Amino acid sequence: MLLYVDSQFASPYAMSAFVALRHKGLVFDMEPLDLSTNENTLPSYSATSLTSRVPTLVNGTFALSESSAIAEYLEELHPGPRLFPEAAEARARARQVQAWLRSDLIALRQDRTTEVVFYQATSTPLSTAGQVAAEKLFQVANTLLSQGGTHLFGPWCIADVDLALMLNRLVLNGDLVPSHLAEYARRQWQVPAVQEWVSFTRPPL
């Protein structure tokens, strides 16, 4: 298997795919692409990726982009260890969380890019729209974690990584985050595969 990622190792979606592969215990190579020079738009990569995005996973003659699709593909290909909850309703909820985090909270993602997570914090305050998005994030996370568990759905799942990354846009920047949500995000950050990703050497911005 070959996983294409961004050369800054700052894509939350590339991180999610990387953690999924590590959790499954699969052997794979990794190929960084420099998005700042548009390496992802080269014809050779576009022909492989289909969408010219990272991450893209290549398995033999099959290539797949979009991190949530990659996680579901790996789950079907290699049933254990699990990436998604066993119960159908919890599994559906985990997929809902993943889809929501990838499609909503745009102002928060703009105000707190992953540079604040993997490079350095910013002193720029959240915009009004960013504050609204942060409150929505807290509300949803509070509901999901209302049972007081260590993870979202009992055992760890890949949606925990995605939610923790979104929270850590604020936590690691020093923004005000409810203490139990900040603790959840810090705990998820200690997952060995996440720490491996965090520890990669990154080129200067």
C-alpha positions as CSV (number, residue, x, y, z in Angstrom):
1,M,0.0,0.0,0.0
2,L,1.0,3.6,-0.7
3,L,-0.4,6.7,1.1
4,Y,0.0,10.1,-0.5
5,V,0.0,12.9,2.1
6,D,0.9,16.6,2.2
7,S,4.6,17.4,2.6
8,Q,3.8,19.6,5.6
9,F,2.1,16.8,7.4
10,A,-0.6,19.3,8.3
11,S,-3.6,17.9,6.6
12,P,-6.1,16.6,9.2
13,Y,-7.5,14.2,6.6
14,A,-4.1,12.8,5.7
15,M,-3.5,12.4,9.5
16,S,-6.8,10.5,9.8
17,A,-5.9,8.1,7.0
18,F,-2.4,7.6,8.4
19,V,-3.8,6.8,11.9
20,A,-6.4,4.4,10.3
21,L,-3.6,2.4,8.6
22,R,-1.5,2.3,11.7
23,H,-4.4,1.2,13.8
24,K,-5.0,-1.7,11.4
25,G,-1.4,-2.7,11.7
26,L,-1.0,-2.5,7.9
27,V,2.4,-2.1,6.1
28,F,2.4,0.9,3.8
29,D,4.8,3.4,2.2
30,M,4.1,7.1,2.3
31,E,4.7,9.7,-0.4
32,P,4.5,13.4,0.5
33,L,3.3,15.9,-2.1
34,D,4.1,19.6,-2.0
35,L,0.7,21.2,-2.2
36,S,2.3,24.7,-2.3
37,T,3.8,23.9,-5.7
38,N,0.6,22.1,-6.8
39,E,2.3,18.7,-7.1
40,N,-1.2,17.3,-6.5
41,T,-2.4,18.7,-9.8
42,L,0.2,17.0,-11.9
43,P,-1.4,14.7,-14.5
44,S,0.4,11.7,-13.1
45,Y,-1.1,12.2,-9.7
46,S,-4.5,13.4,-10.9
47,A,-4.8,10.2,-12.9
48,T,-4.2,8.2,-9.7
49,S,-6.2,10.3,-7.2
50,L,-9.2,11.1,-9.4
51,T,-9.9,14.2,-7.3
52,S,-6.3,15.5,-7.2
53,R,-6.5,15.6,-3.4
54,V,-4.6,14.2,-0.4
55,P,-4.8,11.7,1.1
56,T,-4.9,9.1,-1.6
57,L,-4.4,5.4,-0.8
58,V,-3.1,3.1,-3.5
59,N,-3.6,-0.6,-3.0
60,G,-2.4,-2.6,-6.0
61,T,-4.2,-1.2,-9.0
62,F,-6.9,0.5,-6.9
63,A,-6.6,4.1,-5.7
64,L,-8.9,5.9,-3.4
65,S,-9.0,9.5,-2.1
66,E,-11.0,11.1,0.7
67,S,-10.0,10.0,4.2
68,S,-13.4,8.9,5.4
69,A,-13.8,6.7,2.3
70,I,-10.3,5.3,3.0
71,A,-11.3,4.4,6.6
72,E,-14.4,2.6,5.4
73,Y,-12.5,0.8,2.7
74,L,-9.9,-0.4,5.2
75,E,-12.6,-1.5,7.6
76,E,-14.2,-3.7,5.0
77,L,-10.9,-5.0,3.7
78,H,-9.4,-5.8,7.2
79,P,-12.2,-6.2,9.8
80,G,-9.9,-5.9,12.8
81,P,-8.8,-4.0,14.8
82,R,-12.0,-1.9,14.3
83,L,-11.9,1.7,13.1
84,F,-15.7,2.1,13.6
85,P,-18.1,1.0,16.4
86,E,-19.6,-2.4,16.2
87,A,-23.2,-1.4,16.7
88,A,-24.9,-0.2,13.6
89,E,-26.3,3.0,15.2
90,A,-23.0,4.0,16.8
91,R,-21.2,3.2,13.5
92,A,-23.7,5.5,11.6
93,R,-23.2,8.2,14.2
94,A,-19.4,8.0,13.9
95,R,-19.7,8.4,10.1
96,Q,-22.1,11.4,10.7
97,V,-19.5,13.0,12.9
98,Q,-16.8,12.5,10.3
99,A,-19.0,14.0,7.5
100,W,-20.0,16.9,9.7
101,L,-16.4,17.8,10.7
102,R,-15.4,17.8,7.0
103,S,-18.3,19.9,5.8
104,D,-19.2,22.4,8.6
105,L,-17.4,24.8,10.9
106,I,-15.8,26.6,8.0
107,A,-15.1,29.8,9.9
108,L,-13.4,28.0,12.7
109,R,-11.2,26.1,10.1
110,Q,-10.3,29.4,8.5
111,D,-9.6,31.2,11.8
112,R,-7.6,28.3,13.2
113,T,-5.9,26.4,10.4
114,T,-3.9,23.3,11.2
115,E,-0.8,25.6,11.2
116,V,-1.8,26.4,14.8
117,V,-1.8,22.6,15.5
118,F,1.4,21.5,13.8
119,Y,3.5,24.7,13.6
120,Q,2.7,27.7,15.9
121,A,-0.2,29.4,17.6
122,T,-1.7,32.7,16.4
123,S,-2.6,35.7,18.4
124,T,-5.4,36.7,16.1
125,P,-8.7,36.4,17.9
126,L,-11.5,34.3,16.6
127,S,-13.9,36.2,14.2
128,T,-17.5,36.5,15.2
129,A,-18.3,33.6,12.8
130,G,-15.4,31.6,14.2
131,Q,-16.8,32.1,17.7
132,V,-20.2,30.9,16.6
133,A,-18.6,27.8,15.0
134,A,-16.6,27.1,18.1
135,E,-19.8,27.2,20.3
136,K,-21.5,24.8,17.8
137,L,-18.5,22.5,18.1
138,F,-18.7,22.6,21.9
139,Q,-22.4,21.9,21.9
140,V,-22.1,18.9,19.6
141,A,-19.0,17.5,21.4
142,N,-20.8,17.9,24.8
143,T,-23.8,16.0,23.5
144,L,-21.6,13.2,22.1
145,L,-19.6,12.9,25.3
146,S,-22.5,13.4,27.7
147,Q,-22.1,9.8,29.0
148,G,-18.6,10.7,30.4
149,G,-16.7,8.0,28.5
150,T,-13.1,8.2,27.5
151,H,-14.1,7.9,23.8
152,L,-17.1,8.8,21.7
153,F,-18.7,5.4,21.4
154,G,-17.2,3.1,24.1
155,P,-14.0,1.7,22.4
156,W,-11.8,4.2,20.5
157,C,-12.8,4.8,16.9
158,I,-11.4,6.9,14.0
159,A,-14.0,9.6,14.6
160,D,-12.3,10.3,18.0
161,V,-9.2,11.4,16.1
162,D,-11.2,13.7,13.8
163,L,-13.1,15.4,16.6
164,A,-9.9,15.8,18.7
165,L,-8.2,17.5,15.8
166,M,-11.0,20.0,15.5
167,L,-11.0,20.7,19.2
168,N,-7.2,21.0,19.2
169,R,-7.4,23.9,16.7
170,L,-8.5,25.8,19.8
171,V,-6.9,23.9,22.6
172,L,-3.3,24.0,21.2
173,N,-3.8,27.7,20.3
174,G,-4.6,28.6,23.8
175,D,-8.2,29.5,23.1
176,L,-10.9,29.0,25.8
177,V,-12.3,25.5,25.6
178,P,-14.4,23.8,28.3
179,S,-12.0,21.8,30.5
180,H,-13.6,18.4,29.9
181,L,-13.5,18.8,26.1
182,A,-9.9,20.1,26.3
183,E,-9.0,17.0,28.4
184,Y,-10.7,14.7,25.9
185,A,-8.7,16.3,23.0
186,R,-5.4,16.0,24.9
187,R,-6.1,12.4,25.7
188,Q,-6.9,11.5,22.1
189,W,-3.7,13.3,21.1
190,Q,-1.7,10.7,23.1
191,V,-2.8,7.8,20.8
192,P,0.6,6.4,19.5
193,A,-0.3,6.7,15.8
194,V,-1.4,10.3,16.4
195,Q,1.9,11.1,18.3
196,E,3.8,9.5,15.4
197,W,2.2,11.9,13.0
198,V,2.7,14.9,15.3
199,S,6.4,14.0,15.6
200,F,7.1,14.1,11.8
201,T,9.8,16.7,10.8
202,R,8.0,19.5,8.9
203,P,9.5,21.9,6.4
204,P,9.3,25.6,7.2
205,L,6.2,27.5,6.3
